Amino acid sequence: MHQRLSCFNPKQEKIFNRRFSQYRWTKIREKLGLCDFKFHDLRKTFGSVLAQNGVFTAVVQRLLEHSSPDLTN
């Protein structure tokens, strides 16, 4: 099951804007009872799930805003 790279709009806005603050993330974690869960943990899980489901590295790289495919892998 592979995603087509051509389906990814290069002008698509980012998933989270720069106003997504540590305060908001802390409130979300507290509400869910995830005291030690870091936002980066969520990013790593997201990337891993995409890769395990056959999404191309280039697509995962764009979604995670990584500078290179090596960093994504």
Residue, then its C-alpha position, 0 to 999 in steps of 0.5 A: m500500500h503506497q501513497r502517491l507523491s503526486c497527491f501531496n500538494p506542495k503548497q499545503e499549509k503546515i499541520f501545526n502553525r507556529r502558534f502551537s505553544q508548549y502551554r497548549w501541549t501541556k494542557i492536552r497532556e494533563k487532560l489525557g493523563l500523559c505527564d511524561f509524553k513529549f510532543h517529539d514522541l508523537r512526531k516519531t510515532f506518526g512517522s513510524v506509523l506512516a513508514q510501517n504502512g508503506v508511505f514513501t519516505a519523501v512524503v513522510q519527510r515533507l510531513l515531518e518537515h525534515s531536511s533530508p531523507d536520511l533524517t527521516n529514515 
